[in-house]
Amino acid sequence: MSGMQFGIFTVGDLTPDPVSGKTPTEHERIAATVRIAEKCDEVGLDVFATGEHHNPPFVPSSPTTLLGFIAARTKNLLLSTSTTLITTNDPVKIAEDFSVLQHLCEGRVDIMLGRGNTGPVYPWFGKDIRAAVQLTVENYELLRALWDEEVVDWQGKYRTPLQGFTLAPAPMDGVPPYVWHASIRTPEIAELAAYYGDGFFANHIFWPSEHTERMVGLYRKRFAHYGHGTPEQAIVGIGGQVFIRPNSQDAIKEFRPYFDNAPVYGHGPSLEEFMAQTPLTVGSPQEVIDRTLGFRGYVGNYQRQLFLVDHAGLPVETVLEQIELLGTEVVPVLRKEFAIGRPADVPDAPTHKSLVAKKEMVDAEFAAAAAEGAEGDA
């Protein structure tokens, strides 16, 4: 094992299929998302992550509900979010929802926090988009207090104070879900992740490598600045975007109409231009392997690689074929290759089990120090 996690992240878009002309219903898209997660578990991927959106044409407005259902249908899959909106969700509700989910799935959950990129969502939840970064910082400060302190007394600028509040249920084993801070373009989020010693997930899929290199480099530098370890020990995740067929020419031919009509980048650069400028890889399993291994050249050794495979109107059966190819032909090779030359001091991807072990070690050291102090006072 390379100490890395591989998986899928979805934005849950409802997009017309440009080939068949069919648009799935919301019900069909939600059911397809569950099938996608089950397939990830079946082929041995590590992570399934869902976005959070509150507007059409998206369906995942309640990530913990979705992940709770998926938890009951899977055995090993680590369940995550590709964005939980730290800006517009109440931190108390985030803490409660994820504590319950954590207990339901025996710790198979972590969380990726983000600001979101849909402006109207702020007033829908009574917030002001002009305070987006300030809301992120303040809400996360409260979320950490809710997870780390048994009784919380707290006062801030953007929400009513808390007095004598205790989170119920408490996090499983006294260890909250591992936190990633996800960002496409905001240096303040990399700074926030570094300050707390949390993970940083660079979305990566729409931007050139130079941008991702700068964002991850900033996070690593500031992680070390705050005393959490060396820059190389920072916890990094990145996104990728693939479409795979055994033959690269077949992959390009099949994917082109989906690319050309995709809501985010359709009717813009050509598929070839976009592949040259961003991590999008459309081709054979070997081409995906080679391109993905190249990411280490500019972000360093990292811990989590998630792929986007289910957007732009692709039919669910095609998506399941993509996951099959990832699980059988791509990821096994990536695990082996990423393990080669990986320094021993680079941390493995965090899991509930590893976080519990770390807590037990810290508690034991604290108890030993306390006992030694007591002996000295005697």
N, C-alpha and C positions, 0 to 999 in steps of 0.2 A: 504494500500500500504506500501511496505517495504522501499521505497526510492531507490530501485534498478531497473536497466534495465536488461532485458533478451533478448537474440536474437541469431542470426546466424552469423558466419563469414565464408567466403569461400576463397579458394586460386585459384579457377577457373582452376583446372587441367583437362587436357584431358587424361584420363587413360582408357585403354581397360577394359571392363567388363570381369573378369576372368571366370564368369559363362556362359554368352551368347557368349563370344568371340567378341562382337561388340565394336567398338570404335566410339563414337559420332563424327560428324563433328564439326568444329569450330562453324559453324552457329547453329547447334543443341545445343551445350554447352552454347552459349550465350543466346539462347532462353530459355533454361532450367533454367539458372540463374535468368532470369526475372520471370519465373513461381515460383521459390523458394522464391523470395522476395515478390511476390504477396501473396503467401501462408502465409508467416510470418505476413503480415498485416492482412490477413483474420482471423487468429486464435488468434490475439491479442498479438503477440510478440512485443517488443519495438524497436529492432535495427536490421538492416541488414547491414553488413559490407563486402566490397569486397577488395581483395588484389590487388596489382599492379605487373604485370610481363610483361617482354618484350621479352620473349623467349618461343619457344615451349617446353613442351607440355601444355602451359597455354594460356588463352584467354583474361584476363582483363588488356590489355595494356593501356586503357583509362578509368580509374575509374569514372571520372566526367561525361563522356558521358553516361556510363552505368547508373550511379545513377540519372542523369537528366531524362532519359527515365523511370526509375523505379519511380521517383517522380511523374510523370504524371499518373502512373498506381496505385498509393497507396494513402491512406488518412492520416494515423496516424504514419506510420513507420518512425523512425529516421534513416537517411541514413548516413553511415560512411564508412571509409576505414579501412581495417585491416592492411594495410601498404600503405602509400604514401611516395615515396622515396625522403626524404629530401636531400639525398646525390647527386642524379643525375638530379633531376628536378630543373629548375630555380625557385627560390623563388617568383619572380615576376609572373611567370605563375601560380604557385600554388595559390597565393593570388587572381589573377584574376579569375581563374577557380572556386574556391570555393566561391568567392563573388557572381558570377553569379548563381551558383547552389543554394546558400543560398537564393537569391531572388526568384528563380524559385519555390522552395519548401517551401516558407514561413517560413524559419528558421529551417526546419527539417533536419539539417545536422551538423555533426561535423567531425573531422579529426583525424586519428591516423598516426603519423609520425614514420618512421623507416628507417633503413639503407639498408634493403634488404639483402638477402643471396645468390645472384647470382653474382659471381665475374665478368663475362664478361660484365655485364650491364654498368660498369663504363666507359671503353673505348668507348662503343657504344654512350655514351653521352658526350664524351670528358673529362672524369674525371679519376683520379688515385685512385685505391682502397686503396693504402697505406695511403691516406689522408682521409679515410672514417669518422673517428671520428671528425677530424678537419672540414671537410665539413659539417657534421651534426651541429656542434656548430655554425659555421659562417653563414650557410644558414638559420638556425632558428633565429639567431639574426636579420637577414635582414627581414625575414618573419614577425616577430613581429613588426619591425619598419614600414613595409608596412601597417599592420593592425591598428597600434596604432597612427601613425603620419600622419597628412594631407599632409605635404610636406616632402619628404624624401631626405636627402643628406647622402650618405653612401659610405664608401670605405672599401674593404676587400682584402684578399689575392687571393681568388679563382674565382673572377668574376670582370667584369668591374665595375667601380664606377657608382653610380646614383647621378644625380644632379637635384634638383627641380622636382622629380618624384611624381606624385599623382596617387594613385590607383583608377581605374575606372572600375566597380562601387565600391563605398565604401561599406563596410560591412553593412548588413541590420540592421537598428536601431542603427547604430554605434557600433555594437557588433559583433566581428568576431566569426567564428565557434569555439566551444570549442576544445581545443587541448589535445589529449592523445599522449604520447610518448610510442611506443611499442617496446619491446625487448624480446629476448629469453635469452640472456646470457651476455649482455654488461653493466657493472656497470656504465659506463659513461652516458648511456642513462637515467638510474634512477636518476643520479646526475643532469642531464639537466632538467628533469621534476621537480625535487625538487626545483631547483634554480628559475625557473619561476613560481612555484606554480601550474603547470599544472597536468593533470592526468597521471598516469603510468599504462600501460596495460602489464601485464606479460603473454606472449603467453601460457606458462604452459603445452602445450599438449604433448611435447616430453621429458619432464624432470621430475625427481622425485620431490616430494613435498618439500624436504629439500632445493633444489635449489631455487624454487619459494619463499619459506619462507625467504631465505636470501636476494633475490633481492627486495622483497616488504618491508622487514624490513629496508634495506638500504635506500630505497626511503622515507619511513615514517620518519626515523631518520633525514635525510637531509632536508625534507620538514619542519620539526619543526625548524631545525638549521637556515634556511633562514627566519624564522619569519612568516610563512604562517598560523600557527596554531599548535595544538598539533599533535603528530604522528597519533593519531586516527582520526584526521580530514582530513588526506590526501585522495586524490581521487584515488581509486584503481579499476582496472578491471582485470579479468583473463579469460583465455580460458579454454575450456573443450572439450571433445570429446566423443560422445555417439553413440550407436546404440541400439534402443529400440524395443522390441516386448512384448506383454502381458505376455509371458512366457520366462524366462531367457534362458532356454535350446534352445528354438527356435531362440532366438536372437544370441546366440553363434554359433549355427550350420549355420545360414544364413550368418553371418558376417565373419566367419573364412576364406573362400576363398578370400574375399576382403582384409582382413588383411594380409594374407600370401603372397599376390602378390602386395601389395601396394608399389609404387616406393620408398617411404621414409623409411619405416621400414619393408617391406616384406623380407622374406628369412633371418630374423634375429631371435630375441627372439620369443618365442611362444606367442600366444594371451594371455594366462594366465599369463605369465611372464610380458608382457607389461602392462597388467591391474594392476598387483600388484605394478609395479614400477612407473607408470605414472597415470594421471587422466582419462585415457581411461576407460569408463564404458560401457560394453556390457551386457544388461540384461533387467529386467522388469522396468516399470516406478518407482516403489518403490525403486529399487536398485539405479537408477539414482538420485532420490530425496535424498536418504541417503548419497550417495557419494558426491553429490554437497554440501549438508549442511555441510559436513565435511571440506570443503575448508576453512570455516570461522575459523576453529580451528587453522590454521597456517598462514592465511593472515589477520585475523581480520575482522571486519565489512567492507564490500566493496560495490562498487556502480554499477559495470557492470559485468555480466556473459554472455559470448558468447560461443556458442557451434559449433563445426565443425561437420557437418553431411553429406556433399555432395561430399566427395573425394573418391579416390581409385577405381573409375569406377562404383560406385553405380548408378543404373538406376534412372532417375529423378522421376519416380512414387514411388519408394521406399523412396527417399528423402522426397517427399511430405508427405508420411505416417509418417515419422519420425517427421516432423514439426507439423503435426496434433497431434501426441502423446505428443510432448513437450507443445503445446499450450493448450491442453485440460486436460491432466492428470499430467503433471510434473510442469510446471511453476506456475499454480495457487496455488499449494501446497507450492512451494518454496517461492512465495511472502508472504504467510501467516507465514511460519516458520521463514524466515529471519527477519521478522518484530518483532518477539518475542525477547525481551531482547535487542533490538537495542537501544543504548543510544541516548538521544535526541540531543546531540551535534555532532553526526555523520552526515555529510551532505548527502542530497539526491543526486542522480545522476544529473549532470548538464544538463540543457536544454536551448534552446534559451530564453524561457520565464523567467526562473530563472536568467539567465545572464543579461537580460534586466532589471529585477527588481533590481538586485544588482547594476547595473550601475546607475539607477535612484536614488537609495538610496545614493550612493557615491556622485553623482552630487548634490543632495539636501544638503547633509552634507557640501560639499565644498562651495555651495552658501551661506549657513547659516553662515559658518565661515568667509566667505569674507564680508558678510553684517555686522557681529559683529565687524570685524576689521575696517570697514569703519566708523562705529559709534564711535569706540574708537579713531579714528584719528580726528573726527570732533570736 
